[in-house]
Amino acid sequence: MIDYEKLHRSLKNLELQVENYNRVDDRRELKDLDREALAESVIHRFETCYDMLWKHLKRYIVEELGLPDVPNSPKPVFRIATENSLLSSGVEQWLNYADARIATAHDYSGKKAADCLEVIPAFIDDAIGLYQTMTGTAWE
């Protein structure tokens, strides 16, 4: 049986930190460094959540669907998930999330960070949908 508790917590923390980040313009007391730190925190939480999600998905494919020899890399896992109707959005969207994750691996500044921050809200929606598919439970 797959334990989804850490994935749930990771996704919930990402969701909450994005809400916090979205209110940054209303918080005039924050310095530029504080705003940058919030953005970096969102990106870091995205990376953590993304990594945890694709690994849970791989395990789900192996244990629940019984598919052997699933590659240990996110992009092939997302392709297999699409072939098995596990993803509500197309595989291209998930490959975009993978690219955003790779792009920010060592650089949270400039365009890469902005591009990553732009895809995170859609990632959250898709990740919640996938979480619900894998667990069979509603998001809370």
C-alpha positions in Angstrom: 0.0 0.0 0.0 1.3 3.4 -0.9 1.5 6.1 1.8 0.5 9.4 0.3 0.8 11.5 3.5 4.1 13.2 2.6 2.9 13.9 -0.9 -0.3 15.4 0.5 1.6 17.6 2.9 4.1 18.7 0.2 1.3 19.7 -2.2 -0.7 21.5 0.6 2.5 23.4 1.6 3.1 24.4 -2.0 -0.5 25.5 -2.3 -0.3 27.6 0.9 3.1 29.2 -0.1 1.7 30.2 -3.5 -1.2 31.9 -1.7 1.4 33.7 0.5 3.5 34.7 -2.5 0.4 36.0 -4.3 -0.2 38.5 -1.5 3.4 39.9 -1.6 2.4 43.1 -3.4 0.0 43.9 -0.6 2.8 43.7 2.0 4.6 46.9 1.7 6.8 46.2 4.7 8.7 43.5 2.7 12.0 44.4 1.3 13.1 43.2 -2.2 15.2 40.5 -0.6 12.1 39.2 1.3 10.1 39.2 -1.9 12.9 37.3 -3.6 13.0 34.8 -0.7 9.3 34.1 -1.0 9.6 33.5 -4.7 12.5 31.1 -4.1 10.5 29.3 -1.4 7.7 28.8 -3.9 10.1 27.4 -6.5 11.8 25.1 -4.0 8.4 23.8 -2.7 7.4 23.2 -6.4 10.6 21.2 -7.0 10.1 19.1 -3.8 6.4 18.5 -4.7 7.2 17.7 -8.3 9.9 15.2 -7.4 7.7 13.5 -4.8 4.7 13.4 -7.2 6.4 11.7 -10.1 8.0 9.1 -7.8 4.6 8.4 -6.2 3.1 8.1 -9.7 5.8 5.7 -10.7 5.1 3.6 -7.7 1.4 3.7 -8.4 1.9 2.5 -12.0 4.0 -0.4 -10.8 2.0 -1.4 -7.7 -1.6 -0.5 -8.7 -1.5 -1.0 -12.4 1.0 -3.8 -12.3 3.2 -2.5 -15.1 6.7 -3.8 -14.9 9.9 -2.1 -15.9 8.8 1.5 -15.5 11.8 3.8 -16.2 13.2 5.8 -13.2 12.8 9.1 -14.9 9.8 11.5 -14.8 9.2 12.1 -18.5 8.7 8.4 -19.4 6.6 8.0 -16.2 4.3 10.8 -17.4 4.0 9.3 -20.9 3.0 5.9 -19.3 0.5 7.7 -17.1 -1.0 9.4 -20.1 -1.3 6.1 -21.9 -3.2 4.8 -18.9 -5.5 7.8 -18.6 -4.2 8.9 -15.3 -3.5 12.6 -16.2 -6.4 15.0 -16.8 -4.2 17.3 -18.8 -2.1 16.2 -21.8 1.4 14.8 -21.5 2.8 18.0 -23.0 1.7 20.0 -20.0 3.5 17.5 -17.7 6.6 17.7 -19.8 6.4 21.5 -19.4 6.4 21.0 -15.6 9.4 18.7 -16.0 11.2 21.3 -18.0 10.4 24.0 -15.4 11.8 21.7 -12.7 15.0 21.1 -14.6 15.5 24.8 -15.5 15.4 25.9 -11.9 17.7 23.1 -10.5 20.5 25.5 -9.8 19.2 28.9 -10.8 16.2 30.7 -9.1 16.8 34.0 -10.8 15.6 35.9 -13.8 13.5 34.4 -16.6 13.9 30.8 -15.5 12.4 31.6 -12.1 9.6 33.8 -13.6 8.7 31.0 -16.1 8.6 28.5 -13.3 6.4 30.7 -11.1 4.1 31.1 -14.0 3.4 27.3 -14.4 3.1 26.5 -10.7 -0.6 27.4 -10.4 -1.5 25.0 -13.2 0.8 22.4 -11.8 -1.0 22.6 -8.4 -4.4 22.0 -10.1 -3.1 19.1 -12.2 -1.2 17.6 -9.2 -4.3 17.8 -7.0 -6.2 16.0 -9.8 -3.6 13.3 -10.1 -3.4 13.0 -6.3 -7.2 12.4 -6.2 -6.9 9.8 -9.0 -4.1 7.9 -7.3 -5.7 8.0 -3.8 -9.3 7.8 -4.7 -10.0 10.6 -2.2 -11.2 14.2 -2.5 -8.7 17.0 -2.0 -9.0 18.7 1.4 
